[in-house]
Amino acid sequence: MNKEDHFIDTDKLGDVLLEFSKKISRFSQNIPDTLFGSLTEFLKNIPDDVKNTQLFANVQKLSNYDLNYEDVWWLVDSYGLIDKEDAEEELMEYYEQENKLHCYIKSIISNPSISEREKLVILLSHIEPLIYNTLNYTKQPYSKVKQIVKRMSIDENEGMSSESVGKLYVMGITYVVFANTDAYTKEIDKRIPFRNNILHNGIVEYGTDDIHSAYELLVEFISMLVFIKKQLINEKTK
């Protein structure tokens, strides 16, 4: 899979939007009340700003309370990842060898001696710096990750480009991983890698299947962040 084709090149906007819309159209066929509309309608109404897209609207919904696995899976599917193995393959291909954080995360994921339960905790403890690293943001005193990401993905995010689309995915991942599970009114879906619940409340009550699902989803999120980092760098050098 060539991930370079999954993002918008401003020089070939129509071609890349076609590829991107194929992915979200495929996803939309599997859910009621189609979220993205037909491919034809999408291409007829190409927006000039990423905040005017249905993708933006659906990412915003991830800030809602009481998320379950089915509410968040589309984020990975629309991005184009098939499963954890696909995500790991992308991670190994696109991580930056000179990036110490990337290298450390890669070493944890690829280490067969560490259990998925341990990996889940370790990776969640590094997800905030990875998000900042992806956005090329230097953490300041009292920085709050959701506020920073929202500012960079909404207030400072304009136009239709690989950078603007990538930032939306970063915001979606941030909404999910840093969800305020303390405010949830329903039973927490343990298949989701909620940082707050796992690091603050522990994972003793998490079953093997829950751990496996949460770990897989987190690896997929991490793979997305690593590739988006590369894409944002490429965009800046154009």
N, C-alpha and C positions, 0 to 999 in steps of 0.2 A: 504494500500500500504506500503510495507516495503522498505523504501528508502535505506536501507543498501545494497540492491542488485543492486542499480543503479550505483555504482562506482566500480572501479577496485581494487580488492584485489590481491596483487602481488603473493600470495600463490595459487590463483585460477584464474590466468589471463584468461585462455581460457573460463571458465564458465562465468565470468563476462563480458568479451568482447562479448560473445554470447548474453547475456541479453541486453547489451548496444547497440549492432548492431541491435537487433530486433527493438528497439525504433527508431533509426535513419533510419532504412530501412522502417518502417511504415510511417515515415514522408516523406521520399523521394518518396514514391509512389504517393503522392498528388501534386507533382510539376514537371514541365517540365525539361528536361535535368538533369535527376537525379543527385543530388549533392553527394550522398553517395555511389552509386553503389549498387549492389545486396549483399545480406547477404553472399552468397557463396564466392563471390570475396573478400569481406571484410575479411572473416575468412582465406582465402588463403593468404592474404597479410597483416597479422597483423604487424604493424610497431613496432619498438623497441623504438621509441621516439614520444611523443605526438605531437611534432612540425611537424612530417611527416604525420599526419592524415588529412583527409578532414575536420574534425571538426575544426582543427586549421585554415585551409585555409578559412573556412566560417566565423569563428569568426573575422578574420582579415578584411573581407569585411565589417564588421559593423563599421569600422573606416571611411567608405566612407561618403561623404556628401549626403544630400537630402534623408535620410532614411524615409521610410514610414512604417506603421504598419505591412504590409505584409513582409517587409524586416527583421523584428526583431522577429516576432511571433515564428519562428522555434526554437529560443533559449529556450523558455519555453517548447514548445512541445517536443523537443528532450530530454529535461531533464526528462520528465515524468509527469509533472503536467497537470491536466485536466482543471481546472478552478480556480477562486479565492477561492471558498469554499475548494477545495482540498489544495490550498496553505495555507489557514488559518489553516486548520487541521494539516498540516505538521509543521507550525510555532508553534502552541500550543504544539505540541509533542516534538519538538527538541530545542526550545529556552533554553538558560542556565539560570536557576533561580538565579544564583549568578552574572550574567552579567547584570549590571545596564542598559546598552544600550538596550539589548534584552528585558528586562522587561518594559522599557519605551515604546519602539516601540510596544510591545504586548498590552500595556494598551491603546495606541492610536487606534490601529486597532480594538480592541474589544469594544471600547466605542461607544455605539449607540447614544449618545448625540452629537457627533461630526459629522458634515457633511463630505461627501466624498471630497468636495472642500477644506475644512479645513485640513482634514487628508492628502490630497495630498501635500499641502504646508509644513505641519509639517514633514512628512516623508522624503520629498526631502531635507529638511534642515538637516536631520540626516543621509542621505545615504552615505556621504563621510566618516564620522567616522565609520559607519557600515562596509564599505568596508575595511578600515584599520584594524578594529577589526577582521574581517573574516580572513585576511591574517596575523594576529598577528604582525602588523607593528605599531610602535609608530611614530606618525607624528612628523616630524622635521620642524624647521623654513624653510619657502619657499618650503615645499613639494608640489608637484603638483600631484594630484591623478592619472591622466592618465599615467604620466611618471613612477610613483612608481609601478603601477599595471603592466604596460608593462615590466618593468625590472624584476619583480618577476614572471610574467607569461611567459616570453620568455627567457631572459638572464639567469635567475636562475631556470629554469624549464626544467628538463631533465627526460628521461625515460618514462615509461608507468605505472602509478599508480593512485590511487584515488586522491592523492595530485596534480599530474600533470594535470589530467582531470579537477578537481575542479577549479584550477587556470585559466584554459581557460574560464570556465563559468563566473568567476569573471571578467575577462578581457572583455568578451562580454557584460556583464551588464554595466560595466564602459564605454565602447565605446558608448553605447546607451544613458544612463542617462546623461553623460557629453559631449554629442555631441556639437560641436561648431555651434549652430544654427544660429549665426550671419553671418556665411559664406554660409548659404543655399541660393540657387538660385531659389528654388521652394517654394511654399506655405508650411509652416510647418504643419506636420501632428499632430494635437492636440490630437490624441488618444495615443500618446507616452509621457511618463513622462520625457520630456526633462528638466533637472534641470535649465539649463541656461535660457531657454525661459520663464519658469514659475516663477522662483524666481527673475529674473532680469526685465522681461517685464510685469509680472502680468498675471492673468488668467481671467480678466474681460470679454474678448472676447471668452472664452471657454464655449461652450454650455454644457448642462447637460449630453448629450451622450458622448461628448469628455471627460469630467471629469470622468465619470464612466469607460470608457475604459482605460484612463491613470492611474486611481487609481488601477484598477484591475491588470494591467500589473506591476505596481510598487509593489503591494503586492506579486505578484508571484516572482518578482525579489528578494524581501526581504526574502521570504521563502527559496529561493535557497541559498542565502547568509548565512542564519542561519544554514541550514543543512550542507553546505560546511564547515563552521566553525567547526562543530562537527566532520566532516569527516577528516579534516586536523589535528585536535587534536588526533583522533584515530590513524592516520597514524604515527604521531610523537611518540606515545607510544608503537609502535610495536617493 
